Amino acid sequence: FYRCQFDPSTGGEMLQMEFHNFLKGEDS
């Protein structure tokens, strides 16, 4: 769901950053 939301919104750059932050936040 993140990819579809951030990919077209920021062009895919924020997608990786946000997705990584999301995973890190859940793990930490």
PDB file of N, CA, C and O in Angstrom, chain B, residues numbered from 101:
ATOM      1  N   PHE B 101       0.835  -1.200   0.000  1.00  0.00           N
ATOM      2  CA  PHE B 101       0.000   0.000   0.000  1.00  0.00           C
ATOM      3  C   PHE B 101       0.876   1.260   0.000  1.00  0.00           C
ATOM      4  O   PHE B 101       0.483   2.300  -0.529  1.00  0.00           O
ATOM      5  N   TYR B 102       2.039   1.154   0.586  1.00  0.00           N
ATOM      6  CA  TYR B 102       2.939   2.314   0.629  1.00  0.00           C
ATOM      7  C   TYR B 102       3.447   2.666  -0.771  1.00  0.00           C
ATOM      8  O   TYR B 102       3.524   3.835  -1.151  1.00  0.00           O
ATOM      9  N   ARG B 103       3.790   1.617  -1.525  1.00  0.00           N
ATOM     10  CA  ARG B 103       4.339   1.822  -2.861  1.00  0.00           C
ATOM     11  C   ARG B 103       3.333   2.583  -3.727  1.00  0.00           C
ATOM     12  O   ARG B 103       3.700   3.530  -4.424  1.00  0.00           O
ATOM     13  N   CYS B 104       2.086   2.175  -3.683  1.00  0.00           N
ATOM     14  CA  CYS B 104       1.063   2.797  -4.530  1.00  0.00           C
ATOM     15  C   CYS B 104       0.780   4.227  -4.079  1.00  0.00           C
ATOM     16  O   CYS B 104       0.343   5.063  -4.870  1.00  0.00           O
ATOM     17  N   GLN B 105       1.036   4.499  -2.797  1.00  0.00           N
ATOM     18  CA  GLN B 105       0.728   5.821  -2.279  1.00  0.00           C
ATOM     19  C   GLN B 105       1.886   6.802  -2.474  1.00  0.00           C
ATOM     20  O   GLN B 105       1.669   7.977  -2.770  1.00  0.00           O
ATOM     21  N   PHE B 106       3.107   6.315  -2.308  1.00  0.00           N
ATOM     22  CA  PHE B 106       4.259   7.204  -2.396  1.00  0.00           C
ATOM     23  C   PHE B 106       4.896   7.215  -3.785  1.00  0.00           C
ATOM     24  O   PHE B 106       5.451   8.226  -4.214  1.00  0.00           O
ATOM     25  N   ASP B 107       4.810   6.080  -4.481  1.00  0.00           N
ATOM     26  CA  ASP B 107       5.423   6.001  -5.814  1.00  0.00           C
ATOM     27  C   ASP B 107       4.937   7.114  -6.734  1.00  0.00           C
ATOM     28  O   ASP B 107       5.762   7.843  -7.285  1.00  0.00           O
ATOM     29  N   PRO B 108       3.629   7.273  -6.922  1.00  0.00           N
ATOM     30  CA  PRO B 108       3.093   8.308  -7.800  1.00  0.00           C
ATOM     31  C   PRO B 108       3.093   9.682  -7.144  1.00  0.00           C
ATOM     32  O   PRO B 108       3.024  10.696  -7.838  1.00  0.00           O
ATOM     33  N   SER B 109       3.169   9.728  -5.842  1.00  0.00           N
ATOM     34  CA  SER B 109       3.112  11.002  -5.120  1.00  0.00           C
ATOM     35  C   SER B 109       4.456  11.731  -5.192  1.00  0.00           C
ATOM     36  O   SER B 109       4.504  12.930  -5.468  1.00  0.00           O
ATOM     37  N   THR B 110       5.536  11.004  -4.944  1.00  0.00           N
ATOM     38  CA  THR B 110       6.857  11.641  -4.931  1.00  0.00           C
ATOM     39  C   THR B 110       7.743  11.124  -6.049  1.00  0.00           C
ATOM     40  O   THR B 110       8.861  11.610  -6.222  1.00  0.00           O
ATOM     41  N   GLY B 111       7.268  10.156  -6.808  1.00  0.00           N
ATOM     42  CA  GLY B 111       8.067   9.650  -7.922  1.00  0.00           C
ATOM     43  C   GLY B 111       8.850   8.401  -7.543  1.00  0.00           C
ATOM     44  O   GLY B 111       9.656   7.911  -8.334  1.00  0.00           O
ATOM     45  N   GLY B 112       8.621   7.885  -6.345  1.00  0.00           N
ATOM     46  CA  GLY B 112       9.297   6.647  -5.972  1.00  0.00           C
ATOM     47  C   GLY B 112      10.468   6.886  -5.027  1.00  0.00           C
ATOM     48  O   GLY B 112      10.997   5.935  -4.451  1.00  0.00           O
ATOM     49  N   GLU B 113      10.880   8.137  -4.859  1.00  0.00           N
ATOM     50  CA  GLU B 113      12.020   8.381  -3.981  1.00  0.00           C
ATOM     51  C   GLU B 113      11.601   8.326  -2.516  1.00  0.00           C
ATOM     52  O   GLU B 113      12.248   7.678  -1.693  1.00  0.00           O
ATOM     53  N   MET B 114      10.521   9.007  -2.212  1.00  0.00           N
ATOM     54  CA  MET B 114      10.037   9.003  -0.830  1.00  0.00           C
ATOM     55  C   MET B 114       9.526   7.603  -0.481  1.00  0.00           C
ATOM     56  O   MET B 114       9.490   7.221   0.688  1.00  0.00           O
ATOM     57  N   LEU B 115       9.136   6.851  -1.499  1.00  0.00           N
ATOM     58  CA  LEU B 115       8.617   5.497  -1.285  1.00  0.00           C
ATOM     59  C   LEU B 115       9.614   4.668  -0.488  1.00  0.00           C
ATOM     60  O   LEU B 115       9.251   4.045   0.510  1.00  0.00           O
ATOM     61  N   GLN B 116      10.859   4.657  -0.922  1.00  0.00           N
ATOM     62  CA  GLN B 116      11.876   3.853  -0.243  1.00  0.00           C
ATOM     63  C   GLN B 116      12.147   4.397   1.154  1.00  0.00           C
ATOM     64  O   GLN B 116      12.272   3.632   2.110  1.00  0.00           O
ATOM     65  N   MET B 117      12.236   5.708   1.270  1.00  0.00           N
ATOM     66  CA  MET B 117      12.516   6.329   2.567  1.00  0.00           C
ATOM     67  C   MET B 117      11.391   6.052   3.554  1.00  0.00           C
ATOM     68  O   MET B 117      11.634   5.622   4.681  1.00  0.00           O
ATOM     69  N   GLU B 118      10.159   6.299   3.122  1.00  0.00           N
ATOM     70  CA  GLU B 118       9.002   6.090   3.991  1.00  0.00           C
ATOM     71  C   GLU B 118       8.841   4.618   4.331  1.00  0.00           C
ATOM     72  O   GLU B 118       8.567   4.264   5.478  1.00  0.00           O
ATOM     73  N   PHE B 119       9.011   3.767   3.334  1.00  0.00           N
ATOM     74  CA  PHE B 119       8.844   2.332   3.542  1.00  0.00           C
ATOM     75  C   PHE B 119       9.879   1.833   4.539  1.00  0.00           C
ATOM     76  O   PHE B 119       9.572   1.002   5.393  1.00  0.00           O
ATOM     77  N   HIS B 120      11.094   2.334   4.432  1.00  0.00           N
ATOM     78  CA  HIS B 120      12.168   1.933   5.337  1.00  0.00           C
ATOM     79  C   HIS B 120      11.858   2.424   6.749  1.00  0.00           C
ATOM     80  O   HIS B 120      12.040   1.697   7.725  1.00  0.00           O
ATOM     81  N   ASN B 121      11.392   3.658   6.843  1.00  0.00           N
ATOM     82  CA  ASN B 121      11.051   4.231   8.143  1.00  0.00           C
ATOM     83  C   ASN B 121       9.932   3.437   8.792  1.00  0.00           C
ATOM     84  O   ASN B 121       9.950   3.204  10.000  1.00  0.00           O
ATOM     85  N   PHE B 122       8.973   3.028   8.004  1.00  0.00           N
ATOM     86  CA  PHE B 122       7.831   2.268   8.505  1.00  0.00           C
ATOM     87  C   PHE B 122       8.289   0.934   9.076  1.00  0.00           C
ATOM     88  O   PHE B 122       7.853   0.522  10.151  1.00  0.00           O
ATOM     89  N   LEU B 123       9.167   0.269   8.349  1.00  0.00           N
ATOM     90  CA  LEU B 123       9.666  -1.040   8.794  1.00  0.00           C
ATOM     91  C   LEU B 123      10.540  -0.871  10.029  1.00  0.00           C
ATOM     92  O   LEU B 123      10.465  -1.669  10.963  1.00  0.00           O
ATOM     93  N   LYS B 124      11.359   0.158  10.032  1.00  0.00           N
ATOM     94  CA  LYS B 124      12.258   0.401  11.166  1.00  0.00           C
ATOM     95  C   LYS B 124      11.446   0.730  12.419  1.00  0.00           C
ATOM     96  O   LYS B 124      11.756   0.261  13.514  1.00  0.00           O
ATOM     97  N   GLY B 125      10.412   1.539  12.243  1.00  0.00           N
ATOM     98  CA  GLY B 125       9.581   1.927  13.380  1.00  0.00           C
ATOM     99  C   GLY B 125       8.855   0.725  13.968  1.00  0.00           C
ATOM    100  O   GLY B 125       8.691   0.620  15.184  1.00  0.00           O
ATOM    101  N   GLU B 126       8.426  -0.171  13.106  1.00  0.00           N
ATOM    102  CA  GLU B 126       7.691  -1.355  13.577  1.00  0.00           C
ATOM    103  C   GLU B 126       8.638  -2.323  14.272  1.00  0.00           C
ATOM    104  O   GLU B 126       8.271  -2.979  15.247  1.00  0.00           O
ATOM    105  N   ASP B 127       9.853  -2.402  13.762  1.00  0.00           N
ATOM    106  CA  ASP B 127      10.828  -3.335  14.325  1.00  0.00           C
ATOM    107  C   ASP B 127      11.380  -2.795  15.638  1.00  0.00           C
ATOM    108  O   ASP B 127      11.582  -3.542  16.595  1.00  0.00           O
ATOM    109  N   SER B 128      11.625  -1.473  15.671  1.00  0.00           N
ATOM    110  CA  SER B 128      12.216  -0.870  16.869  1.00  0.00           C
ATOM    111  C   SER B 128      11.137  -0.668  17.922  1.00  0.00           C
ATOM    112  O   SER B 128      11.423  -0.171  19.011  1.00  0.00           O
TER     113      SER B 128
END
